[in-house]
């Protein structure tokens, strides 16, 4: 019996994978593990770490602002996600129809996505201005009076949600366009023969056919909503009366204003766990397989 010589293992595959593995270890695995380690310590960056056991978790459950920031973020999502879907899907259907200058319209709608978030936020801050804002000037001109878009606690988060929708809608238009173009045309032709209206075709053909896209938009909007930071940080600083204090903004304040690094890490893990739960619920009750 002939014995085959053992093949030498090549190190080339390991060399090719090593840059990614190094990146993952340094910028993903280590920060996550170190953050989890921090949740059991008190640390202000300057002084040595002090082991605190479960104190950070106990503090979190009794922290009024933690629950306030979570409610604010959920309120933002309740407003933002339906607006995002309605406007993105409506504009995608419009752009998918037989109209002139499709490319121009798509570019115009997508333009806010690539503009700096800080620039967009400052622009909308000027639009929302109480005295000199364009929106209030228009309302004044028709006799409706000024609205405290950013100074009224009841209006601050809805105002930010409207601005965030305008900023991000272009991305979701593109996603919906991809889904719409994958719907077989003969479905609509058969529906027209049966006398279906435009609304009936939208409800019974388009929406079921692009359900995976809708689910993806909801997931991305949820993750984006929990990442809300630039808008309240620049426009309101979390005010008035903490009415626009988002989850990420609260983590930032705890970490870089009060230097409670251990507590900030605890909040980060808590919000990540909450996102996971919400996405699982969405997947169970929203996603359908066709």
C-alpha positions in Angstrom: 0.0 0.0 0.0 1.4 3.3 -1.1 1.5 5.9 1.6 0.8 9.4 0.4 3.0 12.1 1.8 1.3 14.6 4.0 0.6 17.9 2.4 2.1 20.9 4.0 -0.5 23.4 5.2 -0.2 26.7 3.5 -0.1 29.8 5.6 -1.4 31.9 2.7 -5.1 31.7 3.7 -4.2 32.7 7.3 -2.2 35.7 6.0 -5.1 36.8 3.8 -7.5 36.6 6.7 -5.2 38.1 9.3 -5.9 41.8 8.4 -9.6 41.4 9.0 -9.0 39.3 12.2 -6.6 41.9 13.5 -9.2 44.6 12.8 -12.0 42.6 14.4 -9.9 41.9 17.5 -8.7 45.5 18.0 -11.8 47.5 17.0 -14.7 45.1 17.8 -13.9 42.3 20.2 -11.6 44.2 22.6 -13.9 47.3 22.9 -16.9 45.1 23.6 -15.1 43.0 26.2 -13.5 46.1 27.8 -16.9 47.9 27.9 -18.5 44.9 29.6 -15.6 44.9 32.1 -16.3 48.5 32.7 -19.9 47.9 33.7 -18.6 46.4 37.0 -16.3 49.4 37.8 -16.3 53.1 38.5 -13.8 55.0 36.3 -13.4 58.7 35.4 -10.5 58.1 32.9 -8.1 59.9 35.2 -8.3 58.0 38.5 -7.6 54.2 38.8 -10.6 51.9 38.3 -12.6 51.0 41.3 -14.6 47.7 41.4 -18.2 48.5 42.1 -20.0 45.1 41.5 -23.6 45.5 40.4 -23.8 49.2 41.5 -24.0 50.5 37.9 -26.9 48.2 37.1 -28.7 49.1 40.3 -28.2 52.8 39.5 -29.5 52.3 36.0 -32.8 50.8 37.1 -33.3 53.7 39.6 -32.2 56.4 37.2 -35.1 58.6 36.2 -33.2 60.1 33.2 -32.4 56.6 31.9 -36.1 55.8 31.6 -36.8 59.3 30.3 -34.2 58.9 27.5 -35.7 55.5 26.6 -39.2 56.9 26.4 -38.0 59.8 24.3 -36.2 57.4 21.9 -39.3 55.1 21.6 -41.5 58.2 21.0 -39.1 59.2 18.2 -39.4 55.8 16.7 -43.2 55.8 16.9 -43.2 59.0 14.8 -40.2 58.4 12.6 -40.8 54.9 11.3 -44.3 55.4 9.9 -43.3 58.7 8.3 -40.2 57.1 6.8 -42.2 54.2 5.3 -45.1 56.3 4.0 -42.9 59.0 2.4 -40.2 56.6 1.1 -42.7 54.1 -0.4 -44.9 56.9 -1.8 -42.0 58.6 -3.5 -40.5 55.2 -4.7 -43.9 54.4 -6.3 -43.9 57.8 -8.0 -40.3 57.4 -9.3 -41.0 53.8 -10.5 -43.8 55.1 -12.7 -43.4 56.4 -16.2 -42.3 60.0 -15.6 -39.7 62.2 -17.1 -36.4 63.2 -15.5 -36.4 60.1 -13.2 -32.6 60.3 -12.7 -32.9 64.0 -11.7 -35.6 63.3 -9.1 -33.7 60.3 -7.7 -30.6 62.5 -7.3 -32.5 65.3 -5.6 -34.2 63.0 -3.2 -30.9 61.2 -2.3 -28.9 64.4 -1.9 -29.8 65.0 1.8 -28.4 61.5 2.6 -24.9 62.4 1.6 -24.9 65.9 3.2 -23.2 66.1 6.6 -25.7 65.5 9.4 -24.4 68.5 11.3 -25.0 70.8 8.3 -28.6 69.4 7.9 -29.2 69.8 11.6 -28.1 73.4 11.7 -30.2 74.2 8.6 -33.3 72.8 10.2 -32.5 74.6 13.4 -32.7 77.8 11.5 -36.0 76.7 9.8 -37.4 75.9 13.3 -36.4 79.2 14.8 -39.1 80.7 17.0 -38.8 84.3 15.8 -36.8 84.3 12.6 -37.4 80.7 11.4 -38.9 80.4 7.9 -41.6 78.0 9.1 -42.9 80.3 11.8 -42.8 83.2 9.4 -45.0 81.3 7.0 -47.4 80.4 9.8 -47.5 84.0 10.9 -48.3 85.2 7.4 -51.4 83.1 7.3 -52.5 84.0 10.9 -51.7 80.8 12.7 -49.0 82.2 15.0 -45.6 80.9 16.0 -44.9 77.4 17.2 -42.1 76.5 19.6 -40.7 73.7 17.5 -37.6 73.3 19.6 -38.6 75.2 22.8 -41.9 73.4 23.5 -41.3 70.0 25.3 -44.3 68.5 23.5 -42.9 69.5 20.0 -39.2 69.0 20.3 -39.0 65.3 19.6 -41.7 65.3 16.8 -39.8 68.2 15.2 -36.5 66.2 15.3 -38.3 63.1 13.9 -39.6 65.2 10.9 -36.1 66.5 10.2 -34.6 63.0 10.5 -37.1 61.6 8.1 -36.3 64.3 5.5 -32.6 63.6 6.0 -32.8 59.8 5.5 -35.8 59.3 3.2 -33.6 59.2 0.1 -31.8 56.0 1.2 -35.1 54.2 1.8 -36.5 55.4 -1.5 -33.6 53.6 -3.2 -34.3 50.4 -1.2 -38.0 50.5 -2.1 -37.2 51.1 -5.8 -35.1 48.0 -5.8 -38.0 46.0 -4.3 -40.6 47.5 -6.7 -38.5 46.7 -9.8 -38.4 43.1 -8.7 -42.3 42.8 -8.7 -43.4 41.0 -11.9 -45.2 43.3 -14.3 -47.8 40.7 -15.2 -49.3 40.9 -11.7 -50.3 44.5 -12.4 -51.5 43.6 -15.9 -53.8 40.8 -14.5 -55.1 43.2 -11.9 -55.9 45.9 -14.5 -57.9 43.3 -16.5 -59.9 42.5 -13.4 -60.6 46.2 -12.9 -58.4 46.8 -9.8 -57.8 50.4 -8.8 -54.4 51.9 -8.1 -55.0 51.6 -4.4 -56.0 48.0 -4.7 -52.9 47.2 -6.7 -50.8 48.9 -4.1 -52.4 47.1 -1.2 -52.9 43.6 -2.6 -49.8 43.4 -4.9 -47.1 45.9 -4.2 -47.0 45.8 -0.4 -47.1 42.0 0.0 -44.5 41.6 -2.8 -42.1 44.1 -1.1 -42.7 42.9 2.4 -39.1 41.9 3.0 -38.0 45.4 1.9 -40.5 47.0 4.3 -39.2 44.8 7.1 -35.6 45.8 6.3 -36.6 49.5 6.3 -38.2 49.0 9.7 -35.1 47.3 11.1 -32.7 49.9 9.7 -35.0 52.8 11.0 -35.2 51.2 14.4 -31.4 50.9 14.7 -31.0 54.4 13.3 -33.5 55.7 15.8 -31.7 54.2 18.7 -28.5 55.8 17.3 -30.1 59.3 17.4 -27.4 61.7 18.6 -26.4 64.5 16.3 -29.9 66.0 15.9 -30.7 66.5 19.6 -27.1 67.3 20.5 -26.9 70.2 18.0 -30.5 71.4 18.0 -31.6 71.2 21.6 -28.8 69.7 23.7 -31.4 67.2 25.0 -33.8 69.9 26.1 -36.1 71.6 26.8 -36.7 69.8 30.2 -34.9 66.7 28.7 -37.8 66.2 26.3 -35.4 65.4 23.4 -32.8 63.5 25.4 -32.1 60.4 23.3 -30.5 57.2 24.5 -27.2 57.8 22.8 -27.0 61.4 23.9 -27.5 60.4 27.5 -24.7 57.8 27.2 -22.5 60.6 25.7 -23.3 62.9 28.6 -22.6 60.3 31.2 -19.3 59.4 29.5 -17.8 62.7 28.3 -19.6 65.4 30.5 -19.7 63.6 33.8 -16.9 61.1 33.2 -18.9 58.2 34.5 -17.3 55.7 32.1 -18.5 52.5 33.9 -22.1 53.8 34.1 -22.0 54.9 30.4 -20.8 51.4 29.4 -23.7 49.9 31.4 -26.2 52.1 29.6 -24.7 51.1 26.3 -25.2 47.4 27.0 -28.7 48.0 28.2 -29.7 49.9 25.1 -28.1 47.3 22.9 -30.2 44.6 24.6 -33.3 46.7 24.2 -32.7 47.1 20.5 -32.2 43.3 20.2 -35.6 42.6 22.0 -37.4 45.2 19.8 -36.0 43.7 16.6 -36.9 40.2 17.6 -40.5 41.4 18.3 -40.6 43.1 14.9 -39.3 40.0 13.2 -42.0 37.9 14.8 -45.0 40.1 14.2 -44.1 42.1 11.1 -42.1 39.9 8.8 -44.1 37.5 6.7 -42.8 34.9 4.2 -44.4 34.7 0.8 
